[in-house]
Amino acid sequence: MVQEQFKKEVLPLRNQLLSYARRLLGDIEEAEDIIQEVYMKLWYMRGELHSFNSIRALSVHITKNLCLNRIKLRRDRVRESLDGLAVLNEDPEPDIALEQKDHVGHIMRIIDGLPELQQTVLRMKHVEGFEVEEIAELTGSNPEAVRMNLSRARKKVKERFFKMQKL
């Protein structure tokens, strides 16, 4: 694919891809960064683009994957912050702050032990702040399945946490 053909077929997708990335990420600046990465990937793939049925579908797929990677990176940063953070508490008692930090660590380990889909939907809902419908779209599921997985994940975390507390 030559530069002119690339401009004609790929560049007009910008607004649609930007809107999609913005919806997934909730941040216009991050969405802009993602679209630049998408265009770079497509440019490097320009010699192979003719083998795809739809450049638009490929562009959306790349955008989705880059956004999910960005969300995962955010989640990992949040986890690192939670792990390294003496839980913010107005109570200056060090033993209480340490206990709260331990609770957060226990909960994170419990979440890490959940099935992959339950981990994903729980983090997307409670860490990233996505709505059920958005999670369903991102995971390729339906809203009812997301709600069921959220419910099961919350129940397991609660049960395991209280079981740990009794020991």
Backbone as JSON Lines, residues from 0, in Angstrom:
{"i":0,"aa":"M","n":[0.86,-1.18,0.0],"ca":[0.0,0.0,0.0],"c":[0.89,1.23,0.0]}
{"i":1,"aa":"V","n":[0.64,2.11,-0.91],"ca":[1.43,3.33,-1.01],"c":[0.82,4.4,-0.09]}
{"i":2,"aa":"Q","n":[1.57,5.46,0.09],"ca":[1.17,6.51,1.02],"c":[-0.19,7.09,0.67]}
{"i":3,"aa":"E","n":[-0.45,7.36,-0.58],"ca":[-1.73,7.95,-0.98],"c":[-2.9,7.02,-0.67]}
{"i":4,"aa":"Q","n":[-2.73,5.75,-0.93],"ca":[-3.78,4.78,-0.64],"c":[-4.0,4.67,0.87]}
{"i":5,"aa":"F","n":[-2.91,4.71,1.63],"ca":[-2.99,4.68,3.09],"c":[-3.8,5.87,3.59]}
{"i":6,"aa":"K","n":[-3.47,7.06,3.07],"ca":[-4.2,8.26,3.46],"c":[-5.68,8.15,3.13]}
{"i":7,"aa":"K","n":[-5.98,7.57,2.0],"ca":[-7.36,7.47,1.53],"c":[-8.17,6.45,2.33]}
{"i":8,"aa":"E","n":[-7.56,5.32,2.71],"ca":[-8.29,4.24,3.35],"c":[-8.2,4.26,4.88]}
{"i":9,"aa":"V","n":[-7.1,4.7,5.43],"ca":[-6.89,4.58,6.88],"c":[-7.18,5.89,7.62]}
{"i":10,"aa":"L","n":[-6.7,7.0,7.12],"ca":[-6.87,8.26,7.85],"c":[-8.33,8.65,8.09]}
{"i":11,"aa":"P","n":[-9.27,8.36,7.18],"ca":[-10.67,8.71,7.46],"c":[-11.28,7.97,8.66]}
{"i":12,"aa":"L","n":[-10.62,6.93,9.14],"ca":[-11.14,6.17,10.28],"c":[-10.83,6.84,11.61]}
{"i":13,"aa":"R","n":[-10.06,7.9,11.58],"ca":[-9.57,8.53,12.81],"c":[-10.67,8.88,13.81]}
{"i":14,"aa":"N","n":[-11.7,9.58,13.37],"ca":[-12.74,10.02,14.3],"c":[-13.46,8.84,14.95]}
{"i":15,"aa":"Q","n":[-13.74,7.81,14.18],"ca":[-14.41,6.64,14.71],"c":[-13.51,5.92,15.72]}
{"i":16,"aa":"L","n":[-12.25,5.75,15.39],"ca":[-11.31,5.08,16.29],"c":[-11.08,5.9,17.55]}
{"i":17,"aa":"L","n":[-10.98,7.2,17.38],"ca":[-10.77,8.08,18.53],"c":[-11.96,8.02,19.47]}
{"i":18,"aa":"S","n":[-13.14,8.04,18.92],"ca":[-14.35,7.94,19.74],"c":[-14.38,6.63,20.51]}
{"i":19,"aa":"Y","n":[-14.04,5.54,19.84],"ca":[-14.03,4.23,20.47],"c":[-12.99,4.18,21.59]}
{"i":20,"aa":"A","n":[-11.78,4.64,21.32],"ca":[-10.72,4.63,22.32],"c":[-11.07,5.52,23.5]}
{"i":21,"aa":"R","n":[-11.68,6.65,23.22],"ca":[-12.07,7.57,24.28],"c":[-13.12,6.94,25.19]}
{"i":22,"aa":"R","n":[-14.06,6.22,24.56],"ca":[-15.1,5.54,25.34],"c":[-14.5,4.46,26.23]}
{"i":23,"aa":"L","n":[-13.52,3.73,25.71],"ca":[-12.9,2.67,26.49],"c":[-12.02,3.2,27.6]}
{"i":24,"aa":"L","n":[-11.29,4.26,27.32],"ca":[-10.3,4.77,28.27],"c":[-10.83,5.89,29.16]}
{"i":25,"aa":"G","n":[-11.82,6.62,28.68],"ca":[-12.35,7.72,29.46],"c":[-11.45,8.93,29.5]}
{"i":26,"aa":"D","n":[-10.46,8.99,28.64],"ca":[-9.5,10.09,28.66],"c":[-9.11,10.42,27.22]}
{"i":27,"aa":"I","n":[-9.38,11.64,26.8],"ca":[-9.12,12.03,25.42],"c":[-7.63,12.01,25.08]}
{"i":28,"aa":"E","n":[-6.78,12.42,26.01],"ca":[-5.35,12.44,25.73],"c":[-4.8,11.03,25.54]}
{"i":29,"aa":"E","n":[-5.22,10.11,26.4],"ca":[-4.79,8.72,26.23],"c":[-5.34,8.15,24.93]}
{"i":30,"aa":"A","n":[-6.57,8.5,24.62],"ca":[-7.17,8.02,23.37],"c":[-6.37,8.52,22.17]}
{"i":31,"aa":"E","n":[-5.95,9.78,22.2],"ca":[-5.12,10.32,21.12],"c":[-3.82,9.54,20.99]}
{"i":32,"aa":"D","n":[-3.21,9.22,22.13],"ca":[-1.97,8.44,22.1],"c":[-2.21,7.07,21.47]}
{"i":33,"aa":"I","n":[-3.31,6.46,21.82],"ca":[-3.63,5.13,21.29],"c":[-3.81,5.2,19.78]}
{"i":34,"aa":"I","n":[-4.51,6.22,19.3],"ca":[-4.74,6.34,17.85],"c":[-3.42,6.53,17.12]}
{"i":35,"aa":"Q","n":[-2.52,7.27,17.7],"ca":[-1.19,7.42,17.08],"c":[-0.5,6.06,16.98]}
{"i":36,"aa":"E","n":[-0.61,5.26,18.04],"ca":[-0.01,3.93,18.02],"c":[-0.68,3.05,16.97]}
{"i":37,"aa":"V","n":[-2.0,3.17,16.86],"ca":[-2.72,2.39,15.85],"c":[-2.21,2.74,14.46]}
{"i":38,"aa":"Y","n":[-2.11,4.03,14.17],"ca":[-1.63,4.46,12.86],"c":[-0.2,4.0,12.6]}
{"i":39,"aa":"M","n":[0.63,4.01,13.64],"ca":[2.0,3.53,13.47],"c":[2.0,2.04,13.13]}
{"i":40,"aa":"K","n":[1.21,1.27,13.85],"ca":[1.13,-0.17,13.57],"c":[0.62,-0.42,12.16]}
{"i":41,"aa":"L","n":[-0.43,0.29,11.79],"ca":[-0.97,0.12,10.45],"c":[0.04,0.53,9.38]}
{"i":42,"aa":"W","n":[0.79,1.59,9.63],"ca":[1.78,2.03,8.66],"c":[2.87,0.97,8.48]}
{"i":43,"aa":"Y","n":[3.31,0.39,9.6],"ca":[4.32,-0.66,9.5],"c":[3.77,-1.92,8.83]}
{"i":44,"aa":"M","n":[2.46,-2.1,8.92],"ca":[1.81,-3.26,8.3],"c":[1.32,-2.97,6.88]}
{"i":45,"aa":"R","n":[1.57,-1.8,6.36],"ca":[0.96,-1.37,5.1],"c":[1.17,-2.34,3.96]}
{"i":46,"aa":"G","n":[2.25,-3.05,3.96],"ca":[2.51,-4.02,2.91],"c":[1.64,-5.26,3.0]}
{"i":47,"aa":"E","n":[1.07,-5.49,4.19],"ca":[0.24,-6.67,4.42],"c":[-1.25,-6.34,4.49]}
{"i":48,"aa":"L","n":[-1.61,-5.08,4.47],"ca":[-3.0,-4.68,4.66],"c":[-3.94,-5.24,3.6]}
{"i":49,"aa":"H","n":[-3.44,-5.47,2.4],"ca":[-4.29,-6.0,1.34],"c":[-4.82,-7.4,1.66]}
{"i":50,"aa":"S","n":[-4.15,-8.11,2.59],"ca":[-4.58,-9.47,2.92],"c":[-5.73,-9.5,3.93]}
{"i":51,"aa":"F","n":[-6.09,-8.36,4.48],"ca":[-7.2,-8.29,5.43],"c":[-8.48,-7.93,4.69]}
{"i":52,"aa":"N","n":[-9.59,-8.54,5.13],"ca":[-10.88,-8.26,4.5],"c":[-11.32,-6.82,4.73]}
{"i":53,"aa":"S","n":[-11.05,-6.31,5.93],"ca":[-11.51,-4.98,6.29],"c":[-10.43,-4.25,7.09]}
{"i":54,"aa":"I","n":[-9.93,-3.19,6.54],"ca":[-8.95,-2.38,7.26],"c":[-9.62,-1.72,8.46]}
{"i":55,"aa":"R","n":[-10.89,-1.36,8.3],"ca":[-11.64,-0.76,9.4],"c":[-11.72,-1.73,10.58]}
{"i":56,"aa":"A","n":[-12.09,-2.99,10.31],"ca":[-12.2,-3.98,11.38],"c":[-10.84,-4.22,12.04]}
{"i":57,"aa":"L","n":[-9.8,-4.29,11.23],"ca":[-8.45,-4.46,11.77],"c":[-8.08,-3.27,12.66]}
{"i":58,"aa":"S","n":[-8.41,-2.07,12.21],"ca":[-8.1,-0.86,12.98],"c":[-8.83,-0.85,14.32]}
{"i":59,"aa":"V","n":[-10.08,-1.24,14.31],"ca":[-10.87,-1.3,15.55],"c":[-10.28,-2.36,16.48]}
{"i":60,"aa":"H","n":[-9.9,-3.49,15.92],"ca":[-9.31,-4.57,16.72],"c":[-7.99,-4.12,17.37]}
{"i":61,"aa":"I","n":[-7.15,-3.48,16.6],"ca":[-5.88,-2.98,17.14],"c":[-6.15,-1.93,18.22]}
{"i":62,"aa":"T","n":[-7.1,-1.04,17.96],"ca":[-7.46,-0.01,18.94],"c":[-7.93,-0.65,20.24]}
{"i":63,"aa":"K","n":[-8.81,-1.63,20.13],"ca":[-9.32,-2.31,21.33],"c":[-8.18,-2.95,22.12]}
{"i":64,"aa":"N","n":[-7.29,-3.66,21.42],"ca":[-6.2,-4.33,22.12],"c":[-5.25,-3.34,22.79]}
{"i":65,"aa":"L","n":[-4.94,-2.25,22.11],"ca":[-4.08,-1.24,22.72],"c":[-4.75,-0.6,23.94]}
{"i":66,"aa":"C","n":[-6.05,-0.37,23.85],"ca":[-6.78,0.21,24.98],"c":[-6.8,-0.76,26.15]}
{"i":67,"aa":"L","n":[-7.05,-2.03,25.89],"ca":[-7.05,-3.03,26.96],"c":[-5.68,-3.13,27.61]}
{"i":68,"aa":"N","n":[-4.63,-3.04,26.8],"ca":[-3.28,-3.04,27.37],"c":[-3.07,-1.83,28.26]}
{"i":69,"aa":"R","n":[-3.57,-0.68,27.84],"ca":[-3.44,0.54,28.64],"c":[-4.22,0.41,29.94]}
{"i":70,"aa":"I","n":[-5.41,-0.18,29.88],"ca":[-6.22,-0.4,31.07],"c":[-5.5,-1.34,32.03]}
{"i":71,"aa":"K","n":[-4.9,-2.39,31.49],"ca":[-4.15,-3.34,32.32],"c":[-2.98,-2.64,32.99]}
{"i":72,"aa":"L","n":[-2.31,-1.79,32.24],"ca":[-1.19,-1.04,32.8],"c":[-1.66,-0.16,33.96]}
{"i":73,"aa":"R","n":[-2.8,0.5,33.77],"ca":[-3.38,1.32,34.85],"c":[-3.67,0.45,36.07]}
{"i":74,"aa":"R","n":[-4.3,-0.7,35.82],"ca":[-4.67,-1.6,36.91],"c":[-3.43,-2.04,37.68]}
{"i":75,"aa":"D","n":[-2.37,-2.37,36.95],"ca":[-1.13,-2.78,37.6],"c":[-0.55,-1.65,38.44]}
{"i":76,"aa":"R","n":[-0.66,-0.43,37.93],"ca":[-0.17,0.73,38.7],"c":[-0.99,0.92,39.97]}
{"i":77,"aa":"V","n":[-2.3,0.72,39.85],"ca":[-3.17,0.84,41.03],"c":[-2.79,-0.22,42.04]}
{"i":78,"aa":"R","n":[-2.57,-1.45,41.56],"ca":[-2.2,-2.54,42.46],"c":[-0.89,-2.21,43.16]}
{"i":79,"aa":"E","n":[0.1,-1.72,42.42],"ca":[1.38,-1.36,43.02],"c":[1.19,-0.26,44.06]}
{"i":80,"aa":"S","n":[0.32,0.69,43.75],"ca":[0.06,1.77,44.71],"c":[-0.59,1.22,45.96]}
{"i":81,"aa":"L","n":[-1.55,0.31,45.77],"ca":[-2.23,-0.27,46.94],"c":[-1.26,-1.1,47.77]}
{"i":82,"aa":"D","n":[-0.4,-1.85,47.09],"ca":[0.55,-2.68,47.81],"c":[1.57,-1.86,48.57]}
{"i":83,"aa":"G","n":[1.98,-0.74,47.96],"ca":[3.03,0.07,48.57],"c":[2.51,1.2,49.44]}
{"i":84,"aa":"L","n":[1.22,1.31,49.52],"ca":[0.62,2.45,50.2],"c":[0.24,2.08,51.62]}
{"i":85,"aa":"A","n":[0.66,2.9,52.55],"ca":[0.12,2.77,53.9],"c":[-1.25,3.4,53.78]}
{"i":86,"aa":"V","n":[-2.29,2.6,53.87],"ca":[-3.64,3.02,53.55],"c":[-3.93,4.38,54.18]}
{"i":87,"aa":"L","n":[-4.45,5.27,53.33],"ca":[-4.73,6.62,53.81],"c":[-5.81,6.55,54.88]}
{"i":88,"aa":"N","n":[-5.46,7.04,56.01],"ca":[-6.37,6.97,57.14],"c":[-6.09,8.19,58.01]}
{"i":89,"aa":"E","n":[-7.12,8.82,58.43],"ca":[-6.93,9.99,59.29],"c":[-6.48,9.57,60.67]}
{"i":90,"aa":"D","n":[-6.68,8.31,61.0],"ca":[-6.26,7.79,62.3],"c":[-4.75,7.56,62.25]}
{"i":91,"aa":"P","n":[-3.99,8.28,63.06],"ca":[-2.54,8.18,62.98],"c":[-1.97,6.92,63.63]}
{"i":92,"aa":"E","n":[-2.82,6.06,64.16],"ca":[-2.33,4.87,64.84],"c":[-1.61,3.96,63.84]}
{"i":93,"aa":"P","n":[-0.34,3.71,64.03],"ca":[0.41,2.88,63.07],"c":[-0.11,1.45,62.99]}
{"i":94,"aa":"D","n":[-0.57,0.91,64.12],"ca":[-1.05,-0.47,64.08],"c":[-2.33,-0.6,63.25]}
{"i":95,"aa":"I","n":[-3.18,0.42,63.27],"ca":[-4.4,0.4,62.47],"c":[-4.06,0.54,60.99]}
{"i":96,"aa":"A","n":[-3.14,1.45,60.68],"ca":[-2.72,1.63,59.29],"c":[-2.08,0.35,58.75]}
{"i":97,"aa":"L","n":[-1.28,-0.3,59.56],"ca":[-0.64,-1.55,59.14],"c":[-1.68,-2.64,58.92]}
{"i":98,"aa":"E","n":[-2.66,-2.71,59.8],"ca":[-3.72,-3.7,59.66],"c":[-4.52,-3.47,58.37]}
{"i":99,"aa":"Q","n":[-4.82,-2.21,58.09],"ca":[-5.55,-1.9,56.85],"c":[-4.72,-2.25,55.62]}
{"i":100,"aa":"K","n":[-3.44,-1.99,55.68],"ca":[-2.55,-2.33,54.57],"c":[-2.54,-3.85,54.37]}
{"i":101,"aa":"D","n":[-2.51,-4.58,55.46],"ca":[-2.56,-6.04,55.37],"c":[-3.86,-6.51,54.74]}
{"i":102,"aa":"H","n":[-4.97,-5.88,55.11],"ca":[-6.28,-6.24,54.54],"c":[-6.27,-6.04,53.03]}
{"i":103,"aa":"V","n":[-5.74,-4.9,52.6],"ca":[-5.68,-4.62,51.16],"c":[-4.82,-5.68,50.47]}
{"i":104,"aa":"G","n":[-3.7,-6.02,51.06],"ca":[-2.84,-7.05,50.49],"c":[-3.54,-8.4,50.4]}
{"i":105,"aa":"H","n":[-4.28,-8.76,51.45],"ca":[-5.04,-10.02,51.44],"c":[-6.09,-10.01,50.33]}
{"i":106,"aa":"I","n":[-6.8,-8.92,50.23],"ca":[-7.86,-8.83,49.21],"c":[-7.25,-8.92,47.82]}
{"i":107,"aa":"M","n":[-6.13,-8.27,47.58],"ca":[-5.49,-8.33,46.27],"c":[-5.05,-9.76,45.95]}
{"i":108,"aa":"R","n":[-4.53,-10.48,46.95],"ca":[-4.12,-11.87,46.72],"c":[-5.35,-12.75,46.46]}
{"i":109,"aa":"I","n":[-6.44,-12.49,47.15],"ca":[-7.67,-13.25,46.91],"c":[-8.15,-13.01,45.48]}
{"i":110,"aa":"I","n":[-8.14,-11.75,45.06],"ca":[-8.57,-11.42,43.7],"c":[-7.66,-12.11,42.69]}
{"i":111,"aa":"D","n":[-6.37,-12.15,42.96],"ca":[-5.43,-12.81,42.05],"c":[-5.72,-14.3,41.92]}
{"i":112,"aa":"G","n":[-6.37,-14.89,42.92],"ca":[-6.69,-16.31,42.89],"c":[-8.01,-16.64,42.22]}
{"i":113,"aa":"L","n":[-8.76,-15.61,41.82],"ca":[-10.04,-15.84,41.14],"c":[-9.81,-16.29,39.71]}
{"i":114,"aa":"P","n":[-10.81,-16.92,39.11],"ca":[-10.72,-17.22,37.67],"c":[-10.5,-15.93,36.89]}
{"i":115,"aa":"E","n":[-9.83,-16.05,35.76],"ca":[-9.4,-14.89,34.97],"c":[-10.55,-13.93,34.65]}
{"i":116,"aa":"L","n":[-11.68,-14.46,34.19],"ca":[-12.79,-13.6,33.81],"c":[-13.33,-12.84,35.02]}
{"i":117,"aa":"Q","n":[-13.43,-13.52,36.17],"ca":[-13.91,-12.85,37.38],"c":[-12.94,-11.77,37.83]}
{"i":118,"aa":"Q","n":[-11.64,-12.06,37.74],"ca":[-10.64,-11.03,38.06],"c":[-10.83,-9.81,37.17]}
{"i":119,"aa":"T","n":[-10.97,-10.07,35.89],"ca":[-11.07,-8.99,34.91],"c":[-12.29,-8.12,35.17]}
{"i":120,"aa":"V","n":[-13.46,-8.74,35.3],"ca":[-14.67,-7.93,35.47],"c":[-14.68,-7.21,36.81]}
{"i":121,"aa":"L","n":[-14.16,-7.84,37.84],"ca":[-14.1,-7.2,39.16],"c":[-13.19,-5.97,39.12]}
{"i":122,"aa":"R","n":[-12.05,-6.1,38.5],"ca":[-11.12,-4.97,38.43],"c":[-11.66,-3.87,37.52]}
{"i":123,"aa":"M","n":[-12.25,-4.28,36.39],"ca":[-12.79,-3.27,35.48],"c":[-13.91,-2.47,36.16]}
{"i":124,"aa":"K","n":[-14.72,-3.15,36.95],"ca":[-15.84,-2.48,37.62],"c":[-15.37,-1.61,38.78]}
{"i":125,"aa":"H","n":[-14.53,-2.18,39.65],"ca":[-14.22,-1.49,40.91],"c":[-12.91,-0.71,40.91]}
{"i":126,"aa":"V","n":[-12.0,-1.04,40.02],"ca":[-10.74,-0.28,39.96],"c":[-10.81,0.75,38.84]}
{"i":127,"aa":"E","n":[-11.25,0.29,37.65],"ca":[-11.3,1.17,36.5],"c":[-12.59,1.98,36.4]}
{"i":128,"aa":"G","n":[-13.64,1.53,37.08],"ca":[-14.88,2.28,37.1],"c":[-15.76,2.1,35.87]}
{"i":129,"aa":"F","n":[-15.58,1.02,35.14],"ca":[-16.41,0.77,33.96],"c":[-17.81,0.33,34.38]}
{"i":130,"aa":"E","n":[-18.77,0.62,33.54],"ca":[-20.13,0.16,33.74],"c":[-20.26,-1.25,33.19]}
{"i":131,"aa":"V","n":[-21.29,-1.97,33.64],"ca":[-21.49,-3.35,33.24],"c":[-21.57,-3.49,31.72]}
{"i":132,"aa":"E","n":[-22.29,-2.6,31.07],"ca":[-22.43,-2.67,29.62],"c":[-21.09,-2.5,28.91]}
{"i":133,"aa":"E","n":[-20.25,-1.61,29.42],"ca":[-18.93,-1.4,28.83],"c":[-18.05,-2.63,29.02]}
{"i":134,"aa":"I","n":[-18.14,-3.23,30.2],"ca":[-17.36,-4.45,30.47],"c":[-17.81,-5.55,29.53]}
{"i":135,"aa":"A","n":[-19.12,-5.68,29.34],"ca":[-19.65,-6.71,28.44],"c":[-19.1,-6.51,27.03]}
{"i":136,"aa":"E","n":[-19.08,-5.27,26.58],"ca":[-18.58,-4.98,25.24],"c":[-17.1,-5.32,25.12]}
{"i":137,"aa":"L","n":[-16.33,-4.94,26.13],"ca":[-14.89,-5.17,26.08],"c":[-14.51,-6.64,26.19]}
{"i":138,"aa":"T","n":[-15.28,-7.39,26.96],"ca":[-14.96,-8.8,27.16],"c":[-15.65,-9.7,26.15]}
{"i":139,"aa":"G","n":[-16.5,-9.13,25.32],"ca":[-17.21,-9.94,24.33],"c":[-18.28,-10.79,24.98]}
{"i":140,"aa":"S","n":[-18.81,-10.33,26.08],"ca":[-19.82,-11.07,26.83],"c":[-21.13,-10.3,26.78]}
{"i":141,"aa":"N","n":[-22.12,-10.75,27.53],"ca":[-23.35,-9.98,27.63],"c":[-23.48,-9.44,29.05]}
{"i":142,"aa":"P","n":[-24.27,-8.39,29.26],"ca":[-24.36,-7.76,30.58],"c":[-24.79,-8.72,31.7]}
{"i":143,"aa":"E","n":[-25.67,-9.67,31.38],"ca":[-26.12,-10.61,32.41],"c":[-24.96,-11.49,32.89]}
{"i":144,"aa":"A","n":[-24.13,-11.93,31.95],"ca":[-22.97,-12.76,32.3],"c":[-21.97,-11.94,33.13]}
{"i":145,"aa":"V","n":[-21.81,-10.68,32.78],"ca":[-20.91,-9.82,33.55],"c":[-21.43,-9.66,34.98]}
{"i":146,"aa":"R","n":[-22.73,-9.4,35.11],"ca":[-23.31,-9.26,36.45],"c":[-23.14,-10.53,37.26]}
{"i":147,"aa":"M","n":[-23.33,-11.68,36.61],"ca":[-23.19,-12.96,37.3],"c":[-21.74,-13.17,37.75]}
{"i":148,"aa":"N","n":[-20.79,-12.86,36.87],"ca":[-19.39,-13.01,37.23],"c":[-18.98,-12.03,38.32]}
{"i":149,"aa":"L","n":[-19.51,-10.82,38.27],"ca":[-19.24,-9.85,39.34],"c":[-19.77,-10.36,40.67]}
{"i":150,"aa":"S","n":[-20.98,-10.86,40.65],"ca":[-21.61,-11.37,41.88],"c":[-20.8,-12.53,42.46]}
{"i":151,"aa":"R","n":[-20.43,-13.47,41.6],"ca":[-19.64,-14.62,42.05],"c":[-18.29,-14.18,42.59]}
{"i":152,"aa":"A","n":[-17.64,-13.25,41.89],"ca":[-16.33,-12.78,42.32],"c":[-16.42,-12.08,43.68]}
{"i":153,"aa":"R","n":[-17.4,-11.22,43.84],"ca":[-17.58,-10.52,45.12],"c":[-17.83,-11.51,46.25]}
{"i":154,"aa":"K","n":[-18.68,-12.49,45.96],"ca":[-19.01,-13.5,46.98],"c":[-17.77,-14.28,47.39]}
{"i":155,"aa":"K","n":[-16.97,-14.71,46.41],"ca":[-15.75,-15.46,46.72],"c":[-14.76,-14.62,47.51]}
{"i":156,"aa":"V","n":[-14.58,-13.36,47.11],"ca":[-13.65,-12.49,47.83],"c":[-14.12,-12.32,49.27]}
{"i":157,"aa":"K","n":[-15.4,-12.06,49.43],"ca":[-15.96,-11.86,50.78],"c":[-15.78,-13.11,51.63]}
{"i":158,"aa":"E","n":[-16.15,-14.27,51.08],"ca":[-16.03,-15.53,51.83],"c":[-14.59,-15.81,52.21]}
{"i":159,"aa":"R","n":[-13.69,-15.68,51.26],"ca":[-12.27,-15.99,51.53],"c":[-11.65,-15.0,52.5]}
{"i":160,"aa":"F","n":[-12.06,-13.74,52.39],"ca":[-11.5,-12.73,53.3],"c":[-11.95,-12.99,54.73]}
{"i":161,"aa":"F","n":[-13.25,-13.26,54.92],"ca":[-13.74,-13.52,56.27],"c":[-13.2,-14.83,56.82]}
{"i":162,"aa":"K","n":[-12.99,-15.79,55.94],"ca":[-12.39,-17.06,56.37],"c":[-10.97,-16.81,56.87]}
{"i":163,"aa":"M","n":[-10.23,-15.96,56.19],"ca":[-8.88,-15.62,56.6],"c":[-8.88,-14.89,57.95]}
{"i":164,"aa":"Q","n":[-9.88,-14.05,58.15],"ca":[-9.97,-13.26,59.37],"c":[-10.24,-14.14,60.59]}
{"i":165,"aa":"K","n":[-10.95,-15.26,60.38],"ca":[-11.28,-16.17,61.48],"c":[-10.07,-17.0,61.9]}
{"i":166,"aa":"L","n":[-9.12,-17.16,60.98],"ca":[-7.93,-17.98,61.3],"c":[-7.04,-17.29,62.24]}
